[in-house]
Amino acid sequence: MNKREFAMLEKAFEAEVNGALSRSGLSMIQTTSKTAEKLVADGLLKRADRLIGGIHPVQVSGFELTHAGRLLYCAMCDA
């Protein structure tokens, strides 16, 4: 895993933690990076869509960590 891939996993993990702490329900990153597409192909990220309701609902698309991505990120932090 190179630095860009690790940084992308780190951003996704940070978004997951911030989403949980803020209780917003948005625990994804938004990017058009080819690195994200590679991580999806590797099974470390997955595409995610959320509908934010209200008077004018908005659909938000992005990427979330998979269990494998979370496990790999946490394992690499210990090393």
DSSP file (Angstrom, degrees, kcal/mol; ACC not computed):
  #  RESIDUE AA STRUCTURE BP1 BP2  ACC     N-H-->O    O-->H-N    N-H-->O    O-->H-N    TCO  KAPPA ALPHA  PHI   PSI    X-CA   Y-CA   Z-CA
    1    1 A M              0   0    0      0, 0.0     2,-0.1     0, 0.0     0, 0.0   0.000 360.0 360.0 360.0 130.9    0.0    0.0    0.0
    2    2 A N     >  -     0   0    0      1,-0.1     4,-2.2     4,-0.0     5,-0.2  -0.327 360.0 -95.9 -92.1 178.4    1.4    3.4   -1.0
    3    3 A K  H  > S+     0   0    0      1,-0.2     4,-2.5     2,-0.2     5,-0.2   0.861 121.0  52.9 -63.8 -38.4    1.1    6.7    0.8
    4    4 A R  H  > S+     0   0    0      2,-0.2     4,-2.1     1,-0.2    -1,-0.2   0.914 110.4  47.0 -65.2 -42.6   -1.9    7.9   -1.3
    5    5 A E  H  > S+     0   0    0      2,-0.2     4,-2.2     1,-0.2    -2,-0.2   0.914 113.2  48.4 -65.8 -42.4   -3.9    4.8   -0.6
    6    6 A F  H  X S+     0   0    0     -4,-2.2     4,-2.3     1,-0.2    -2,-0.2   0.909 110.8  51.4 -63.9 -41.2   -3.1    5.0    3.1
    7    7 A A  H  X S+     0   0    0     -4,-2.5     4,-2.2     2,-0.2    -1,-0.2   0.874 108.6  51.7 -63.3 -37.5   -4.1    8.7    3.2
    8    8 A M  H  X S+     0   0    0     -4,-2.1     4,-2.1     2,-0.2    -1,-0.2   0.911 110.5  47.8 -66.2 -42.3   -7.4    7.9    1.5
    9    9 A L  H  X S+     0   0    0     -4,-2.2     4,-2.4     1,-0.2    -2,-0.2   0.886 110.7  53.0 -63.3 -37.9   -8.2    5.2    4.1
   10   10 A E  H  X S+     0   0    0     -4,-2.3     4,-2.5     2,-0.2    -2,-0.2   0.908 108.6  48.9 -64.2 -42.4   -7.2    7.7    6.8
   11   11 A K  H  X S+     0   0    0     -4,-2.2     4,-2.4     2,-0.2    -1,-0.2   0.899 112.0  49.2 -63.5 -40.7   -9.6   10.3    5.4
   12   12 A A  H  X S+     0   0    0     -4,-2.1     4,-1.9     2,-0.2    53,-0.2   0.893 111.9  48.2 -66.7 -39.7  -12.4    7.7    5.3
   13   13 A F  H  X S+     0   0    0     -4,-2.4     4,-2.3     2,-0.2    -2,-0.2   0.913 111.5  50.3 -65.7 -42.4  -11.7    6.6    8.8
   14   14 A E  H  X S+     0   0    0     -4,-2.5     4,-2.8     1,-0.2     5,-0.2   0.903 110.0  50.1 -62.3 -41.9  -11.7   10.2   10.0
   15   15 A A  H  X S+     0   0    0     -4,-2.4     4,-2.3     2,-0.2    -1,-0.2   0.877 109.8  52.0 -63.9 -37.1  -15.0   10.8    8.3
   16   16 A E  H  X S+     0   0    0     -4,-1.9     4,-1.8     2,-0.2    -2,-0.2   0.920 112.4  44.3 -64.8 -44.7  -16.5    7.7    9.9
   17   17 A V  H  X S+     0   0    0     -4,-2.3     4,-2.5     2,-0.2     5,-0.2   0.928 114.6  48.6 -66.8 -45.6  -15.4    8.9   13.4
   18   18 A N  H  X S+     0   0    0     -4,-2.8     4,-2.4     1,-0.2     6,-0.3   0.881 110.1  52.4 -63.2 -38.2  -16.6   12.5   12.8
   19   19 A G  H  X>S+     0   0    0     -4,-2.3     5,-1.0    -5,-0.2     6,-0.9   0.879 111.7  46.3 -64.0 -38.2  -20.0   11.2   11.5
   20   20 A A  H  <5S+     0   0    0     -4,-1.8    -2,-0.2     2,-0.2    -1,-0.2   0.901 114.4  46.7 -71.3 -41.1  -20.4    9.1   14.6
   21   21 A L  H  <5S+     0   0    0     -4,-2.5    -2,-0.2     1,-0.2    -1,-0.2   0.869 117.3  42.0 -70.2 -36.1  -19.4   11.9   17.0
   22   22 A S  H  <5S-     0   0    0     -4,-2.4    -1,-0.2    -5,-0.2    -2,-0.2   0.573  99.6-136.8 -86.6  -8.8  -21.6   14.5   15.4
   23   23 A R  T  <5 +     0   0    0     -4,-0.7    -3,-0.2    -5,-0.2    -4,-0.1   0.790  63.6 131.3  57.3  30.5  -24.5   12.1   14.9
   24   24 A S      < -     0   0    0     -5,-1.0    -4,-0.1    -6,-0.3    -1,-0.1   0.714  65.6-133.2 -83.4 -21.7  -25.0   13.4   11.4
   25   25 A G  S    S+     0   0    0     -6,-0.9     2,-0.9     1,-0.2    -5,-0.1   0.377  71.3 118.0  82.7  -5.7  -25.2   10.0    9.8
   26   26 A L        +     0   0    0     -7,-0.2    -1,-0.2     1,-0.1    -2,-0.2  -0.823  25.0 155.2 -97.6 102.6  -22.8   11.1    7.1
   27   27 A S        +     0   0    0     -2,-0.9    38,-0.3    -8,-0.1     2,-0.3  -0.320  41.1  97.1-121.2  48.3  -19.7    8.9    7.4
   28   28 A M        -     0   0    0    -13,-0.2     2,-0.3    36,-0.1    36,-0.2  -0.883  61.2-131.8-133.9 163.6  -18.4    9.1    3.9
   29   29 A I  B     -A   63   0A   0     34,-2.3    34,-2.5    -2,-0.3     2,-0.5  -0.865  15.7-142.7-111.6 151.8  -15.8   11.0    1.9
   30   30 A Q        +     0   0    0     -2,-0.3     2,-0.3    32,-0.2    32,-0.1  -0.969  37.6 138.9-116.0 125.9  -16.5   12.5   -1.5
   31   31 A T        -     0   0    0     -2,-0.5    -2,-0.0     2,-0.1     0, 0.0  -0.986  48.1-148.6-158.3 157.8  -13.7   12.4   -4.1
   32   32 A T        +     0   0    0     -2,-0.3     2,-0.0     4,-0.0    -1,-0.0   0.118  55.9 137.9-112.7  16.8  -13.2   11.8   -7.8
   33   33 A S     >  -     0   0    0      1,-0.1     4,-1.1     2,-0.0     3,-0.3  -0.320  57.2-140.4 -67.7 141.9   -9.7   10.3   -7.2
   34   34 A K  H  > S+     0   0    0      1,-0.2     4,-2.0     2,-0.2    -1,-0.1   0.725 102.9  67.5 -71.2 -21.9   -8.6    7.2   -9.1
   35   35 A T  H  > S+     0   0    0      2,-0.2     4,-2.2     1,-0.2    -1,-0.2   0.896  97.7  51.3 -63.9 -39.6   -7.1    6.0   -5.8
   36   36 A A  H  > S+     0   0    0     -3,-0.3     4,-1.9     1,-0.2    -1,-0.2   0.902 108.4  51.3 -64.0 -41.0  -10.6    5.7   -4.4
   37   37 A E  H  X S+     0   0    0     -4,-1.1     4,-2.1     1,-0.2    -1,-0.2   0.885 109.5  50.5 -63.1 -38.2  -11.7    3.6   -7.4
   38   38 A K  H  X S+     0   0    0     -4,-2.0     4,-1.8     1,-0.2    -2,-0.2   0.899 109.3  50.8 -65.8 -40.3   -8.6    1.4   -6.9
   39   39 A L  H  <>S+     0   0    0     -4,-2.2     5,-2.7     2,-0.2     6,-1.3   0.825 108.3  52.7 -68.6 -30.4   -9.5    0.9   -3.2
   40   40 A V  H ><5S+     0   0    0     -4,-1.9     3,-1.0     4,-0.2    -1,-0.2   0.925 109.2  49.3 -65.6 -44.7  -13.1    0.0   -4.2
   41   41 A A  H 3<5S+     0   0    0     -4,-2.1    -2,-0.2     1,-0.3    -1,-0.2   0.832 110.3  51.2 -63.1 -32.1  -11.7   -2.6   -6.6
   42   42 A D  T 3<5S-     0   0    0     -4,-1.8    -1,-0.3    -5,-0.1    -2,-0.2   0.567 116.6-116.0 -81.2  -9.2   -9.4   -3.9   -3.8
   43   43 A G  T < 5S+     0   0    0     -3,-1.0    26,-0.4    -4,-0.5    25,-0.3   0.648  87.7 109.6  85.0  16.2  -12.5   -4.2   -1.4
   44   44 A L  S   <S+     0   0    0     -5,-2.7    22,-2.0    24,-0.2     2,-0.3   0.725  80.1  30.4 -96.4 -25.4  -11.3   -1.6    1.1
   45   45 A L  E     -B   65   0A   0     -6,-1.3     2,-0.3    20,-0.2    -2,-0.2  -0.892  68.1-160.3-124.6 159.4  -13.8    1.1    0.2
   46   46 A K  E     -B   64   0A   0     18,-2.6    18,-2.8    -2,-0.3     2,-0.2  -0.982  26.9-105.5-137.2 152.2  -17.4    0.9   -1.1
   47   47 A R  E     -B   63   0A   0     -2,-0.3     2,-0.4    16,-0.2    16,-0.2  -0.499  40.1-169.9 -72.6 144.2  -19.7    3.4   -2.8
   48   48 A A  E     -B   62   0A   0     14,-2.5    14,-2.5    -2,-0.2     2,-0.4  -0.998  14.0-165.4-140.6 142.8  -22.4    4.8   -0.6
   49   49 A D  E     -B   61   0A   0     -2,-0.4     2,-0.4    12,-0.2    12,-0.2  -0.992   9.0-174.9-126.3 135.0  -25.5    6.9   -1.2
   50   50 A R  E     -B   60   0A   0     10,-2.8    10,-3.3    -2,-0.4     2,-0.6  -0.982  16.7-145.3-129.2 142.1  -27.4    8.7    1.5
   51   51 A L  E     -B   59   0A   0     -2,-0.4     2,-0.8     8,-0.2     8,-0.2  -0.937  10.4-156.0-107.2 117.4  -30.7   10.7    1.2
   52   52 A I  E     -B   58   0A   0      6,-3.3     6,-2.1    -2,-0.6    -2,-0.0  -0.843  21.5-149.9 -94.6 112.2  -30.8   13.7    3.5
   53   53 A G        +     0   0    0     -2,-0.8     2,-0.3     4,-0.2     3,-0.2   0.014  41.6  99.1 -76.9-177.7  -34.5   14.4    4.1
   54   54 A G  S    S-     0   0    0      1,-0.2    -2,-0.0     3,-0.1     0, 0.0  -0.886  91.0 -41.2 133.5-164.2  -36.3   17.5    4.7
   55   55 A I  S    S+     0   0    0     -2,-0.3    -1,-0.2     1,-0.3    -2,-0.0   0.910 141.1  27.8 -63.7 -42.2  -38.3   20.0    2.7
   56   56 A H  S    S-     0   0    0     -3,-0.2    -1,-0.3     2,-0.0    -4,-0.1  -0.812  90.5-151.8-120.5  88.4  -35.8   19.7   -0.1
   57   57 A P        -     0   0    0      0, 0.0     2,-0.4     0, 0.0    -4,-0.2  -0.268   8.9-159.7 -64.1 146.7  -34.2   16.3    0.1
   58   58 A V  E     - B   0  52A   0     -6,-2.1    -6,-3.3    -5,-0.1     2,-0.5  -0.985  10.5-141.0-128.6 135.6  -30.6   15.9   -1.2
   59   59 A Q  E     - B   0  51A   0     -2,-0.4     2,-0.5    -8,-0.2    -8,-0.2  -0.868  17.7-162.8 -98.3 127.7  -28.9   12.7   -2.3
   60   60 A V  E     - B   0  50A   0    -10,-3.3   -10,-2.8    -2,-0.5     2,-0.4  -0.931   3.9-166.6-112.2 129.9  -25.2   12.5   -1.2
   61   61 A S  E     + B   0  49A   0     -2,-0.5     2,-0.3   -12,-0.2   -12,-0.2  -0.901  27.3 115.6-116.3 145.3  -22.8   10.1   -2.9
   62   62 A G  E     - B   0  48A   0    -14,-2.5   -14,-2.5    -2,-0.4     2,-0.4  -0.871  55.4 -68.7-172.3-154.0  -19.4    9.1   -1.7
   63   63 A F  E     -AB  29  47A   0    -34,-2.5   -34,-2.3    -2,-0.3     2,-0.3  -0.965  33.6-170.8-128.9 141.7  -17.2    6.3   -0.4
   64   64 A E  E     - B   0  46A   0    -18,-2.8   -18,-2.6    -2,-0.4     2,-0.2  -0.892  31.0 -99.2-125.9 158.4  -17.2    4.5    2.9
   65   65 A L  E     - B   0  45A   0    -38,-0.3   -20,-0.2    -2,-0.3     2,-0.2  -0.496  30.6-143.3 -71.7 143.6  -14.8    2.0    4.5
   66   66 A T     >  -     0   0    0    -22,-2.0     4,-2.4    -2,-0.2     5,-0.2  -0.502  34.1 -99.7 -90.9 173.8  -15.5   -1.7    4.4
   67   67 A H  H  > S+     0   0    0      1,-0.2     4,-2.4     2,-0.2     5,-0.2   0.896 126.9  51.7 -62.1 -38.4  -14.7   -4.0    7.3
   68   68 A A  H  > S+     0   0    0    -25,-0.3     4,-2.6     2,-0.2    -1,-0.2   0.902 109.8  49.0 -64.5 -40.7  -11.6   -5.1    5.5
   69   69 A G  H  > S+     0   0    0    -26,-0.4     4,-2.4   -25,-0.2    -2,-0.2   0.893 111.8  48.6 -65.5 -40.2  -10.5   -1.4    4.9
   70   70 A R  H  X S+     0   0    0     -4,-2.4     4,-2.4     2,-0.2    -2,-0.2   0.917 113.2  47.6 -64.9 -44.1  -11.1   -0.6    8.6
   71   71 A L  H  X S+     0   0    0     -4,-2.4     4,-2.2     2,-0.2    -2,-0.2   0.921 113.5  46.9 -64.1 -45.4   -9.1   -3.6    9.7
   72   72 A L  H  X S+     0   0    0     -4,-2.6     4,-2.2     2,-0.2    -2,-0.2   0.914 112.3  50.2 -64.4 -43.1   -6.2   -2.9    7.3
   73   73 A Y  H  X S+     0   0    0     -4,-2.4     4,-1.5     1,-0.2    -2,-0.2   0.941 113.1  45.6 -60.8 -47.3   -6.1    0.8    8.3
   74   74 A C  H  X S+     0   0    0     -4,-2.4     4,-1.0     1,-0.2    -1,-0.2   0.870 112.2  51.6 -65.2 -36.1   -6.1    0.0   12.0
   75   75 A A  H  X S+     0   0    0     -4,-2.2     4,-0.8     1,-0.2    -1,-0.2   0.873 109.5  49.9 -67.2 -36.8   -3.4   -2.7   11.6
   76   76 A M  H  < S+     0   0    0     -4,-2.2    -1,-0.2     1,-0.2    -2,-0.2   0.768 103.4  60.4 -75.0 -24.7   -1.2   -0.3    9.6
   77   77 A C  H  < S+     0   0    0     -4,-1.5    -1,-0.2     1,-0.2    -2,-0.2   0.829 103.5  51.3 -69.5 -30.9   -1.5    2.3   12.3
   78   78 A D  H  <        0   0    0     -4,-1.0    -1,-0.2     1,-0.2    -2,-0.2   0.771 360.0 360.0 -74.9 -26.2    0.0    0.0   14.9
   79   79 A A     <        0   0    0     -4,-0.8    -1,-0.2    -3,-0.0    -2,-0.2   0.493 360.0 360.0 -72.4 360.0    3.0   -0.8   12.7
